[in-house]
Amino acid sequence: MGYVMKVQVRHDPPDIGTNAYDWRAVQELYQPGDRIGWGKTREDAIKDLLDQLGMDPDTKVEVL
């Protein structure tokens, strides 16, 4: 079995007039200062996180 990245995903839309930041995704052991993926959808936030981390967009992800 290949590498599976574990992420936490949360829907917490801010009141800023756009839905571009409605979802956020972080690695399982998130610490302040770590990368945060943002998106209009859960999938967009995960893709943004993978991109920021320089990971293959097809990386297997387990949502916690």
LODORO-167452 format. One line per field, with one value per residue: x, y, z of N, C-alpha, C in turn. Coordinates in pm, whole numbers, plus 50000, padded with zeros to 5 digits. Example, Ala and Ser with C-alpha at 12.3 -4.5 7.8 and 13.67 -1.06 7.14 Angstrom:
REM LODORO-167452
n_X <- [51319  51285]
n_Y <- [49431  49775]
n_Z <- [50780  50708]
ca_X <- [51230  51367]
ca_Y <- [49550  49894]
ca_Z <- [50780  50714]
c_X <- [51320  51290]
c_Y <- [49670  50003]
c_Z <- [50780  50787]
//
This chain:
REM LODORO-167452
n_X <- [50085  50055  50170  49960  49817  49713  49453  49287  48975  48774  48467  48409  48289  48401  48274  48318  48235  48295  48314  48548  48709  48576  48621  48877  49188  49416  49724  49735  49880  49879  50042  50066  50151  50201  50118  49805  49534  49299  48961  48668  48528  48540  48710  48858  49002  49165  49314  49447  49606  49774  49906  50043  50221  50378  50313  50209  49911  49748  49787  49699  49449  49339  49065  49022]
n_Y <- [49882  50224  50553  50729  51028  51190  51405  51683  51824  52110  52284  52610  52881  53209  53542  53715  53789  53619  53281  53147  53066  52890  52626  52449  52277  52076  51915  51606  51628  51906  52211  52544  52773  52585  52473  52563  52451  52604  52646  52655  52425  52111  51933  52112  52248  52043  51982  52227  52228  52003  52101  52324  52190  52070  51822  51533  51572  51349  51210  50979  51044  51048  51148  51280]
n_Z <- [50000  49918  50017  50240  50300  50589  50666  50818  50772  50754  50761  50770  50708  50655  50712  50467  50219  50006  49888  49868  50073  50232  50313  50489  50495  50672  50766  50950  51197  51257  51328  51458  51205  51011  50677  50527  50348  50137  50016  49797  49811  49986  49852  49694  49893  49994  49763  49732  49964  49914  49686  49793  49956  49773  49675  49485  49305  49297  49526  49776  50012  50344  50515  50827]
ca_X <- [50000  50133  50157  49829  49827  49597  49422  49166  48906  48671  48385  48393  48291  48411  48182  48403  48178  48336  48316  48678  48777  48475  48677  49021  49245  49549  49778  49688  49950  49894  50098  50059  50255  50198  50038  49661  49471  49170  48885  48523  48477  48631  48809  48946  49092  49263  49402  49531  49706  49871  49985  50134  50323  50454  50281  50134  49768  49682  49822  49584  49420  49240  49010  48994]
ca_Y <- [50000  50347  50656  50791  51150  51210  51547  51727  51919  52178  52384  52723  52995  53343  53641  53809  53817  53521  53145  53089  53020  52822  52500  52448  52143  52076  51781  51544  51681  52050  52301  52681  52804  52486  52508  52544  52453  52673  52627  52667  52292  52025  51881  52224  52276  51935  52003  52343  52184  51918  52188  52401  52099  52017  51680  51491  51592  51220  51149  50927  51125  51000  51262  51242]
ca_Z <- [50000  49909  50120  50257  50380  50675  50679  50886  50688  50832  50693  50863  50616  50714  50657  50395  50088  49905  49943  49833  50195  50315  50363  50511  50514  50734  50793  51075  51316  51233  51429  51409  51108  50903  50561  50532  50217  50138  49894  49795  49845  50062  49759  49658  50006  49998  49648  49763  50062  49844  49600  49878  50009  49660  49662  49368  49328  49305  49655  49850  50130  50439  50589  50966]
c_X <- [50088  50105  50015  49848  49699  49577  49295  49104  48790  48598  48355  48397  48300  48313  48263  48356  48224  48334  48448  48752  48682  48528  48826  49067  49385  49595  49734  49751  49979  49949  50086  50180  50264  50106  49891  49610  49332  49095  48736  48457  48582  48744  48908  49047  49201  49363  49497  49640  49813  49963  50086  50248  50408  50431  50202  49985  49689  49718  49694  49570  49314  49194  48970  48873]
c_Y <- [50123  50441  50713  50910  51168  51360  51568  51834  51978  52279  52493  52853  53129  53438  53750  53833  53726  53383  53074  53030  52946  52694  52516  52306  52158  51933  51735  51606  51829  52123  52443  52712  52704  52534  52477  52551  52515  52644  52646  52536  52218  51976  51991  52253  52169  51951  52119  52306  52100  52003  52268  52317  52036  51869  51655  51509  51461  51143  51100  51003  51056  51120  51212  51317]
c_Z <- [50000  50025  50121  50350  50460  50695  50759  50797  50768  50745  50795  50782  50689  50645  50587  50252  49975  49970  49913  49953  50289  50380  50386  50541  50572  50752  50932  51199  51300  51355  51374  51319  50995  50792  50585  50388  50229  50010  49911  49836  49927  49973  49717  49769  50015  49883  49673  49862  49996  49756  49682  49932  49898  49638  49535  49396  49338  49433  49724  49981  50214  50520  50728  51020]
//
